[in-house]
Amino acid sequence: MNFDQYLDKYAELTVRVGLNIQKGQPLWISAPTGTEELVRRIAKQAYLTGASNVTVHYQDEEIKRTHFELAPEEQFHEFPKWLVVGYEEIIEKNGAFLLVEADDPDLLNGIATERILSSQKARGKALVNFYEAVDTDRVSWSIVAMPSKKWANKVFPELPEEDRVSALWERIFKAVRLDLEDPIEAWHQHIKQLEEKAKQLNEKRFNKLHYKAPGTDLIIELPEKHLWLSGGSTNSQGTKFIANLPTEEVYTVPHRLGVNGYVSSTKPLAFQGNVIEDFKITFKDGKIVGVEAKVGQEILEKLLETDEGASFIGELALVPHHSPISSSGVLFFNTLFDENASNHLAIGSAYPTCYEGGTELSEKERIEAGLNDSIVHEDFMIGSENMDIDGIKADGTVEAIFRSGNWAF
């Protein structure tokens, strides 16, 4: 295939597999400027598939940077009401949401941490219904990516400048299986394999997981009714979708008060236009009680102060070291890709779908069941070829889950 054909296939995959758009369904696309070439194809494919309406909300990264530099302080504690109304309307109509990423990992480097976190908090509070709909899979949603020049420069500084964007495109195409003869069927088979692994873990009913690696010795308790899930989801209308393209993980929810020990990052965390690197987090009774970062210490500390739940974790995910993205050897500086190359944890909110009957529980009942609640959800990578993970059952039986970074069963 030539490049245009790859783009068309990518758009088709996004619409038919990622979002699985249904006839009469509206679609909301959020994307940075510079992604128009892909977004137009996605919109066309959505209409061809039966979408009733496609709304695109673009944001210019240079203007975003200028806003954070020059806007008055009070603006970082507000969120546009008209934008909230737009999100609410799509939810009411059982629509779908797509985020197209092409972010510069260093976009907000040097911006006052307080501004970044205040803006995130305001967004989280204003869009609380949207995030609830996403966390409970009430609506279909997905995330895909395309290269930008600044992102490609960050990933491939060793290449000639004129080759960097095309190199990143190539890696993205491979990560989403577009290099295979039938990408859509390949994704169906891939999700089946992930679902089988989740089924095996659910049958084992582990009470705790013990992570061991250089710089890591961590025990995570699991709620009694925890569920392991794959990247394949089903919305409230019974329609299947895939929230992340790519995805290589199976994941569940930890008990918010049952995390003890310490864990070290194995990849940088790209957070709100900043990169946090080489950090270690210490837990006691679920709460993060200490952090050390060689780069980004202040913003990591401020992230944990966003709200009460931001100092606990809400997700743990297992990804073998011998997975396609990890095997590529590329550090993407983008969570969508890097989290699918590594075991990871998430600071902040839990997915109620990972708990039996969790979507029917009130916020108070979820917390009582051990599920964390927060307006943040930030994945950070902890896996490597040196990580071992043991599953511990209620009777004390220990069984290997990972050895040397890969599945042990």
Secondary structure, DSSP 8 states (H G I E B T S, - for coil): --HHHHHHHHHHHIIIIII---TT-EEEEEEETT-HHHHHHHHHHHHHHT-SEEEEEEE-HHHHHHHHHHS-GGGGG---HHHHHHHHHHHHTT-EEEEEE---TTTTTTS-HHHHHHHHHHHHHHTHHHHHHHHTTSSEEEEEE---HHHHHHH-TTS-HHHHHHHHHHHHHHHTTTTSS-HHHHHHHHHHHHHHHHHHHHHH--SEEEEEETTEEEEEE--TTB--EESEEE-TTS-EEESBSS---EEE---TT-EEEEEE-SS-EEETTEEEEEEEEEEETTEEEEEEEEE-HHHHHHHTTSSGGGGSEEEEEE--SSSHHHHHT---SSHHHHGGGS-EEEEE---GGGBTTGGGS-HHHHHHHT----S-EEEEE---TT-EEEEE-TTS-EEEEEETTEE--
